[in-house]
Amino acid sequence: MKILLLEDDLILSAELSTFLENSGFDVKKVYDGDLVLREVDQDIYDIYLLDINVPKLNGLKVCEIIRAHDQNVPIIMISAYSDLSSKKDAFSLLADDYLVKPFQFEELLMRINSLIRRKDIDAKFSDEIIKVEDLTINKTEQKVYRNNQEISLTVKELQLLVFLAEAKGRTVSKQQITEHVWEHNFNTNTNTVEVYINFLRKKIDKDFEVKLIHTRSGFGYYLSPA
């Protein structure tokens, strides 16, 4: 698993990264907040360890930016600030944990492993439950809710909705829909996809202010609150 470590104390950064690498992690060390944002654009990390008092963008601002793009990746703040206000600031920005320096490396490792286990459980659960805004799709029970109101769908409508939701806001083409939902069991020149999209819109969007099913002209369809 890949860890991004933001720590401007070069000695602590080197010692901590060596410990984590010996524990089986791949660690990328950076020394200021701007470098974190460059790494986020270039690579995917499984967990972030962020010091607060670092050059350029501080760790709290970095946490806020990361969380705006990824609501699930574990973030642990590591800081010499032990006051309650700093901890409140970190947790208000949706950091998962806060460890005050100096700390035992073994304690940090326990917290990392705990967050990883929780993430694995959440991932397993998210395979069964999909949420987009106030829309909830329970794949196991084959039930759909919008604003806690159950919506009755046919088998094909549900398959189409799940396919759109699992695209996570990306546009899917008519060709992709026919391959995954109908498995090419009809001529793609027909308007079957459009008909079923309209069926879904009437059931999913019609009675709600926020529309979730959108058309990207010339490209296809996507599911998103905006």
N, C-alpha and C positions, 0 to 999 in steps of 0.2 A: 504494500500500500504506500501511496505517495503522500508525504507530509511537506507542507510549506512552512518554514520557520522564519518569522520576522523577529529578529533580535539584533540590536546594534552593538551589544557587548561582544566583541570578537572572541574573547576567551570562553564566555558562557556559551555562545553560539557553537563554537567548535566542540566543546565538551558535550553539549547536549545532543548535537547532531551525531557525534560518534556513538554515544550511548544508544540513541534511537536506531541507528544503522545496525549496531550489534544486536538489537532486539528484533531485527527483521524488516525495518522500514527503509524506504528510499526517501532521503531528506534533501530538500532544496533550501539552501540558506540565502536569505536576503537581509539587507541592513537598513533599508528605508521603505516607507510606505508606497512610494511611486513604483518601486521595483516589484512589489507585490502585484499591483494592478497590471503591470506588463506580463507577469507570469500567468495571471488569471486569464488574460487574453490568449496566451500561447499554449497553455497546458491545462490539464484537469488534475486536481488534487483531492485526496480522500479526506484530509483533515488539515486545518489551519491552526498554527500556534502563533499568537500575535502579542508581542510586547506593545505597551501603550505609548510610552515615551520614547519615540524614535524620530529620526529626521524626516523632514518633508511631511507627508501625510501621517498623522499619528494612527496608532493601532485601532482606536475607536472608530475613526472615519473609514479606515480600511474594512473593519468589520461590517459597518453599515453598507458599504458598497458591495462587498461580497454577498451579504445576505439579500440584497435587492435582486441579485442575479440567481442565487441558489438558496432556497429556503431550507434545504435539508443537510447540506454539508456541515459536519461538526466543526465548531470554532471554540478554541480554548484561549482565553486571555491569560498571559503570564506577565505579572507586573509587580514592581516594588510598592505600588500604591495599595495600602491595606485599608484605606478609609472606606466607609460604607457608601459614600457618594460615588466613588469611582466604580465600585461594584454595581451599584444601581444603574449607572450610565451604561456599563457593559451589557448587563442583562436586559436593559430597555432596548438595546440594539440587537437583541436576540442572540447574543453569545450563549453557548451551551454551558460553559464552565469558566471559572476564574480561579487562578492559582497565584498566591502571593509569594514573591521571592523573599528570601531564598527558600527553595523547596527541595525535597528529595526527588531525584530523578525517578525512582521507583514509584513514588506516588503519582507523578505525572503519567507514567506508563499505565498504571492502574486506571486512571481517569480516561486515557485514550482508548484503552481496550473496552472500557464500559460504554463509551460513546459509540464505538464501532459495533458492539453487540446490539445496542439499541437501534443503530441505523440499519443493521441487517434485519432486525425484527420489523422495523417500519417498512423496509423494502418488500419484505414478504407480505405484509399486510396490504401495501399499496398495489401489489399485483392483483389483489382481489377487489379493492375499493379504489375507484377513480373519482377525484373531485376537481371540478372546474367551476370557480365562483360558487354559486349556491346549487350547482348540479352535482348529484352523487349517483354514481353507477356502481352497483354491487354485482360484480360478475358472477360470484358464486351463487347468489340467490336469484340472479337474472332480474333484478329490480332496479328501477330508476326513480330518483326523487329530484324535484326542483323546489327549493325553498321548503323542504320537508314534506312536500306533497307528492304522493306516489303517482307516477305517470305510466299508463299502460301502453306498451309497445309490442308490435309483432316481432317475430324472431328476426326477420331481415332488418327491421328498423333498429332493433337493439344491436345487431352486428355492425350496422353502418355507424351508429352512434359511438360504439366502443372503438371502432377503427379511427374515427375522427378524434376521439378523446386521447387515444394512445399516441397520436401524432404530436401531441403537446404543443398545439398552436401552429405547427407547420402546415403548409398547404399541400393537400393531396389531390392528385389529378383524377379525372374520371376513369382513366385507364387503371390506375392503382386501386381505385375502389372496386372496379369490376373484377380485378384479379383476386382481391382479398375477401370481398363480400360475396360475390356471385361466382367466382372461379371461372370466369369467361363462359357462363352458361347462357349468354344472350349476346346479340350483336351490339357492340359498343356504340354504333351509330344511332341506336334507339335512345329515347329520352327516359329510360327506366331510372337512371341515377337521379336525374332532375326531379322526377316524380317522387322518389323516396326522400330526397332532401326536403321537398315541400311538405311531405307528410311529417317529417321530423320537426320542421319549423312550426307547423301548426300545433304540435304537441309540446315542444320544448320551449319555444320562444313566444308564441302568440300572446299569452296571458301575462308576460313578464316584461318589465321595463328594460332590463339589460338583455340584449340579444346575444346569443352565443354562436349561432351557426352563420357563417359568412361566406360569400362568394368572392373569389379573386378572379376577376374577368380574364378569360383566356388561359387560366392556370388550373383552377379547381376550387376546392372548398377547404375551410378550416374552422376549428372550434376554439373560440377564445372570447373572453368578456370584452375585448376591444379590438 
